[in-house]
Amino acid sequence: MHQKIIIEGGRKLKGEVTVSGAKNAALKLMAASIILGDTCELYNVPELTDVYTMTNLLRTLGAEVDYNEEEQKVTINAAEIDNVEAHYDFVSTMRASFIVLGALLGRFHEAKVALPGGCSIGERRIDFHIKGLEALGAQVKIEGGYVIAKAKKLTGSKIYLDRPSVGATENIMLASVLAEGSTILSNAAQEPEIIDLANFLNAMGCDISGAGTSEIIINGVRQRDLNPLSYTTIPDRVEAGTYIAAIIATRGKAVIRNIFPNHLSAVTSKVIEMGGKITVLDPFSIEVSFCGKLNGVNIVTQPYPGFPTDLQSPFISALVQAEGVSIVTENIYENRFRQLGELRRMGADVQQESNKAIIKGVRQLTGAQVIATDLRAGAALIIAGLCADGVSEVKDIYHVDRGYEKIVEKFSNLGANIKRIELDETNLDVKINNIDEPLF
Ligand code: EPZ
């Protein structure tokens, strides 16, 4: 069923919101359960379409997976995995599936995983993944749209990444935890999700140190020495940052709970530069408030601990209404400004010049019909709708449901006028125009 989100803008967000578990950590922990070959329980796993996709992928490999949505708990028993092929249907809908490559290779010395193509935000190559696996002793070839990796034996190695790729760091970690000897991974990604993966693997008995720095050392262990475990996923810093952007954009005041504030340092610094106030209430909660005028700022996306690429679009939705000119430079992806055309439909004055968005603040956005082109662009358009004068409709909301748990409910609880509408696919317009009850 197609759905869209309808928003009547103009309300300042207030109250509090609780952040869910991190999508980009939970998906990797689920894939890493392949290494164990026993039972693991994962808590704080958000109810997202991507989590269901990973659940189904692990099942096709032969793992038993139970997802208890109410408890936000996934139980995985990977003892009986008997298939090492991740089909294109999974990888094409969710790139994070590609992470099973390292886990399958690490445990079974064999994997066949569909090659992810480019995607709407950029080319997203996998050359560092392949070089890393080859350095561990795997033979890797690409055939019929699949990456096929095999190894008689995996041996620890010194590996340098040309850039700190999150996915390559994770695949190499997973392929090397059961290898013979030590692997030293230099220029590794330092994202909190990498630390979470290392902590999870160490809790099952692996030996990884240095995660969260640019050099990770992985000493191979024997699979039979691993143990079952229960583990809680870290909070979603990108979801938290999205709500922070929304609170600032609507000039509101609200508390954000279940976060690790230090994961958001680059983001909260920008909020302060924009004229916002951040108060740390306790180790897991902050209050975000805004008073006075909203200043334009420059943002440059970088690997962690720099400003995250995943939050540039939500912040652009705040900056389009800020005083003066802001420049947002995107350094991670080639094509992550696709929402700009939609924002212009809402009255924003924003132009793209190569990898920069040049934003001239306007007084007021106006509600319009817009289309979400990817997950974060969708969130950005919802934020713009919350600020705009009048009613906005955000279509193709399935992108947003991949990464934001209960987004409509959470914004409603913050006082927004927002609802989700199911469309009759056979006659979309008639259903919307003839809606009986008033939208708000
Ligand atoms: C992860 O993607 C996240 N996805 C992305 O989140 C996030 O934007 C990204 O890290 C950067 O923080 C998941 O965790 C599932 P990369 P990943 O490998 O691992 C280039 C979201 O909205 N590169 O660090 O794919 C690549 O083309 C998503 O939740 C190579 O050139 O990111 C890209 O330009 C979107 N060769 C850059 O590095 C390689 O072999 C960063 O990619 C690998 C990557």
Boltz pocket constraint, residues with backbone or C-beta under 6 A from the ligand:
constraints:
  - pocket:
      binder: B
      contacts: [[A, 24], [A, 27], [A, 95], [A, 96], [A, 122], [A, 123], [A, 124], [A, 125], [A, 126], [A, 127], [A, 128], [A, 129], [A, 130], [A, 163], [A, 164], [A, 165], [A, 166], [A, 167], [A, 168], [A, 189], [A, 309], [A, 310], [A, 331], [A, 332], [A, 333], [A, 334], [A, 375], [A, 376], [A, 403]]
      max_distance: 6.0
